[in-house]
């Protein structure tokens, strides 16, 4: 008897002012990906269930307002739609669509912020499109991290949240557990990146072709972008993973990681590998190489400077690790996937 395929649930947060086209477009994109995955007839490919989550308003009771009258209060987002039948399950990803607002974002209740923080703490990937980065920034989860947003709003995001390294010239920043994309119509890119991570590069490429969406199939030409295991349920290990993603895994030691997890080093090594499938040193290498890939794709910095920036003092060691993980040297990778100069673009 053929085993049933696993179901993975992706939540789309329908906050007030969220762009409806992105909400429904993402839902359709994942449904198309499911249909293409069905054609592969592989029990290894999970089924993607899309659910919509909306903050419900309720009239506060007198004891909520010190007896001075009822007001409308917002609860944590509740599941209001699912593309497939079945009870709600832990979310693998939560996506924040763009807002049509130019310089302002909807005022979000603290309960909604807590909900996003809790989903992230439980292992969900958080993805924000365009102005959705402002909402994600309000949770504090982007502090110390690189993020992108609409090119007209980059300066405003940096002004409001000075601890964020705003890079509005980048179309996407995939930081493993948090992904931000720049343009208002960048939701297809975010959707395809998740399909690539959850159902594989072949399904993502076929989904892009079917929907006539440009999709760079990185996995088809070099090792796929690092997709860390986040849904394992080991809280202390997940806490360390979030710390490594946020810090870039630069200047960290086994002692530092074990101490942050509150474990002895031997116990930490065992649990980390069981949860992530990688030794801590291998995991750190993947994080650093992932950051280097983005710099090679979107900047003209020298390989030596990039190596230093991601935590390698020896450029030769960086080149060796980079080729081991991606199958390409840093220079070859940049030639295939990096920015092109105006003179190159004319050829």
N, C-alpha and C positions, 0 to 999 in steps of 0.2 A: 504494500500500500504506500502510495507516494505521500511523504510528509507534507503537512501544511506549511506554507511560508509564513515567516514571522511578520508581524504587523508593527510598523513604526509610525508614531503619531507626530505630526508637525503642526504646531499652533500658529495661527495668524491673529495678531491682536488688532481688533477693529476698534481703535480708540476714536473719540470724537474728532472729526476732521481728517481721518485717514482716507487716502485716495482709494476710491472704490475700484478703479481699474486695476490697481495693484493687488488688492485683496482677492478679487475674482480671477484676475490673470494668474496669480500664483496658484490658486486652487486648480484652475484648468491645466496649468503646466504640470503639476504633480500627477494629475489624472492621466494626462498623455504619457508621462513617464511610466506609470503603472501599466498602461496598455502595451507599451513597447517592452517592458520587463516581462509581461506575460508571454510575449512571443518567444522569449528566450527559453521558456519552459525549464527554468532552473529553480530548485527549491532554496538556493542560496540567496536569491534576490528577494529582499523584503518588500512587502506591500506598504505603500505610503498612504496613510490616512491623514487627511487635512481637516483640521478643526478650526472654527472661528471662535474667538474669545472676546467678550464685550463686558465692560464695566456696567453693572446694573445700578440704577439709581433707586433709592428708597427714601421714604419720608421718615425722618428721624423721630424718635419718641421723645416725650418731654424730658426723660432722664438723660437723653443725649445732649440736650441743649439747655440744661439748668432751668427747665420749666419756662423758658422765654419764647416758646413757639417752635413749630416744626420747620425744619429746613431740609433741602434735598442733600443726601449724602451718597457718595459713591462707594460701592463695595469692590472687593477684588474681582478681576475679570472672571466671568463664568462662561462655560462652554455653551454656545448657542447654535452651533451647526457642526456636523461632521460629514465628510464626503462618503464614508462607509459606516455601516452599522457597527455597533460595539460600544462597550463601556469606555469611558475616558481612561487613559493610561498615562504613565509618566511621559512627558513630552521630550522628544529627542531634540527638537529645535523650537524656538519661538521667534517669529519674524515680525518686525515692526515696519509697516509700510510707510511710504512718504506722506507728508502732509502738503496740502495745497497752499498753506500759509507761507508768506514770504519771509518776514522777519520775526514772526512769533510762532510759538508752538502751543498746542492746547495745554492748559493747566491740568496736570495729572495729579490725581489724588495720591497721597502717600501710600495708600493700600495697594495701588497699582504698581508703584515703585517696589514695594516689598514683594509683590508677586513676581516681578521680573527677577529680582535679586534671588528669591527662593528657587525659581526655576533654574537659574544659572548654578546655584549652589548644589542642586540635585543632579547636575550633569547636562542640562540642556545647552545646546549651541544657541547663542543669541545673534540674530542678524538684523541689521537696520539699513533701510534704504533712504538715501538723501537726507531730508529733514528729520527722519527717524533717529538719526544720530544724536540730535538734541535731547530727545526723550531718553535714549540710552545713557547719555551723559548725565542726566539728572539723577540717575540711580547711583552714580559714583563708580560704576564698574569700568569706566573708560579712563579713570585717573591713572596717569603714568603711561598710558598706552598710545599707540598711533591709531588714528581714525581718519576717515574721509567723509566728506559730505558734499552737497552741491557747491560748485565753484564760487557762486555768488555769496555763499554763507560761511565760507571757511574762516574769514577774519572774525565774524561774529561768534562762531563756535569757540575760537581760540580766546576771544575776549571774555566770554562768559565762563569758560572752563579752562583756565590757564595751565592746568596740570596735564591736559591732553595734548599730545603731539599731533596737531592737525596737519594733514597732508592732502589738501583738497585737489591737488593735481593728479592724484592716483585714482583710477576708476574703482578699484576694489582693494581692501586690505583684509586678508584672511589671516587672522591671528589664532587660528585653531578653534578656540572656544567662543570667539567673538568675530563676526564678519561685518564690515561696513562697506557700503557701495555709494558711489557719488551722485549720479544723475537721478532725476525724478523718474526716468524710464529705465532705471538700472535694475528693477526687480527681476527681469528675466535672467540677468547675469547671476544674481543671488540664488534664484531658484535652480538654475543649471549647476551652480557650484555645489549646492546641497545634493542634487541628484547624483552628481559625480561622486560625492563622498559616500552616499548611502547606497546607491545602486550601481555604481561603477561608471567608468568613462564611456564605454560603448553605449549604454543607455542614455547618458547625458548628451552625447554627440548626436544620436538618432533623434532624441527629443528636440534638440536645437534645429536639426534639419527639417523635421516635420513642421515645426512652428515657424520656420524661416527666420530663426534667431541666430546671429553670429555667436559662435562658441568656440573658443580656443581650446582644443583638446590636448591640454598639456600632458595628460597621462598617456596619450597615444604616441608621444614623441619623446618624453622624458618621464622619469618617475613622478607619480602624481603628487600633488601638494599634500603635505602632512595632514592626516586626519586622525587626531588623537582619540583614543577610546575614552569616552566621558560618561557612559551610562552603566558603569560597573557597580555602582552603589557603595564603594568604599570611600566614605566621607573624608578621612584624613589624607588619603592618597589624592583624591580630587582637589582638596585644598592645596596640596603641593603643586599639582598640575596647573591650577589657575595662577599660582604664584610664578611658576616657570614661564607660562605664556606671557604674563604681564611684565616680567623682568627681562624677557628674552633669553633666559637661562645663561646669563653672562655672570662670570665670577661666582659660581655656585659650586658647592662641594657636597659630597655624600653626607657629611656631618651636618651641613646646613639643612639639607632636605629632610633628613631623619629627625632633626630637632624640631623643624617646623611641623612635622607629622606627629610629634610626641612619641616617637618609637626609638628603640635601639636600632643601630644600623643594620644588623643582620635581619631583624624582623621587617624593617622598612624595605630592604632589598627584595625579600621574598614577596611581600604584599604588593609592592610596586610592579614587579614583573607579572604577578598573577593578574593584576587589574588592567595593566596597559599592554602587556605582551612584549614589553621592551625593558631592558636594564636602564637604570637612571641615566647612565652616561650616553646610551644610545638615544634616549628620549631627548636629552639636551642637545645632542648633535642634530636631530631632526628639527628642533625648534630654531636653532641657529641657522641651519641651512635654509629653512623656510623663510626666515627674515632676509637672508642673503639673496634668495631668489627674487624677492620683491624689489630689493634694491637694484639688482641686475636688470630687472624688467623695466623699472620706471625711473632710474637715475643714470647719470653718466659718471658716477664716482669710479675711481680706479678699483681694481680687484683687491689691491692691498688695503685700501681704505675701508672697503666693505668688510674684508676679513677682520680687521681691527675692530670695526663697529659692532660686529656680531659676536666678538669675544675670542678671536684667535690672534695670538701674538705672532704666530709663525704662518706666513702666507702659504708656504708649501704644505703644511699640515691642513690648512683650510682647503686648499685645492684638492688634496687627496680625499678628505672627508666629503667634499661636495661631489666629486665624481663617483665616489662609492654609493652615495644616496641617489643621485639623479642620473648617473650614467653619462654625464657630460662634464667637461671642464667648465669652470666659470666663464671663460672667454667664449667657448662654443655655445653655452647656454644664452649668453647675451646676444650673440650673433643671430640666434634663432628666435628669441622671444623679447629682446630688449627694444628700447626706443630707437628709432631711426633718425639720423640727422637729416636736415633738409636735402643735402646732396644725395644721400642714400635713397630718400623717398622719390627722387626724380628718376632713379635708375630702374 
